[in-house]
Amino acid sequence: MAQTSSTLPRILVVGCGSIGERHLRCFQATKRCKVEVCDANATLLHTVAERYAVKAQPDFAAALKSSRYDALVICTPAQTHLLIARQGAEHGAALLIEKPLSTSLDGVEETRCAIERSGRHVAVAYVYHVFPWILAAQEFVKTGALGRVLHATLCAGQHFPTFRPAYRDIYYAKRETGGGCIQDAITHAMNAMEWLLGPATRVFCDASHQMLEGVTVEDTVNLSVRHDNVLVSYAMNQFQTPNELAFTLHGEKGSLSVEHHHRRWGTMMRGETEWSWRTTPPLERDDLFIAQANAFLDGMDGMEGKPSPLCTFEEGVQTLKFNLAALRSMDSGLPVTIS
């Protein structure tokens, strides 16, 4: 039976910054839910609510008391994510929590318990999980066709001021609010590598502020990481001219490469001399977030028992540990083991 507007799930997007607005727009585009928006900034809230013709909620606690929401999309600064997630779980809502999950491990266990009590679907919004070329590569790695993966490399960067011109004035400017390249940018790649290879277990991080004007957080990162027995090197900066991300996995039986900026992944198996590429047709950036929204709604519906491709809460906790270990290593100049 088709759902009517009165039976569609109600989604509250908490936080109206750029990512909150994108989630609002993309959940609306699914036509599978009714979306409202919440923010303490009255001017911003009014602007976004009027732009998308949605109901505005200026007070989060009051909104939860006065209304019943089927899900929250949490887009506030990272240090507030876990508290809002616990409140949402106690409300009985499913949760899509923006990355990174938090800026410390404080509150993780309490949030885990609240989620377990609620029994609702929870995901962390590491959007690479729905990129077709990364999803397909992950499925290929799971087949074991590469044999044991032994080594991997990742190189990425972009001119951050072009894509986020307000970076000086938002959460990015401070580590405490989830800023810097480690927590805001390379964390996507770190999470994707953990999805492909398993959890990081040891990290040495050399990072610094090299160029971005108006901030002091790190904009350039080199990581030497063990994912158990797999050796991985990561490199990213946030000022280079090309907007590119590429990574390659090398296994006993062949290699796999992903070129995000070309929307493609490929393999070269032992004995072959050329890459075999699989390319996705051009997409708008919102298409990927719409795919994430649909995957989250599918998870809420328990679509035929199919596992969700989205990052789980526990995977988000693991990547949070990775982030924090990288920051500790950067500060100390020493390798850090991740428990």
DABELUR-V959733 format. One record per helix or strand. SS is the DSSP state (H for helix, E for strand). FROM is the first residue (numbers start at 1). TO is the last residue. If there is no record, write none. Layout:
# DABELUR-V959733
ss=(SS	SS)
from=(FROM	FROM)
to=(TO	TO)
This chain:
# DABELUR-V959733
ss=(E	H	E	H	E	H	E	H	E	H	E	H	H	E	H	H	H	H	H	E	E	E	E	E	H	E	E	H	H	E	H	E)
from=(9	18	33	42	55	60	71	78	94	108	122	127	132	149	160	167	171	175	181	202	220	230	239	254	260	264	276	285	303	311	313	336)
to=(14	30	38	52	57	66	74	91	97	118	124	130	142	159	163	169	173	177	197	208	227	237	251	259	262	269	279	301	305	311	332	337)
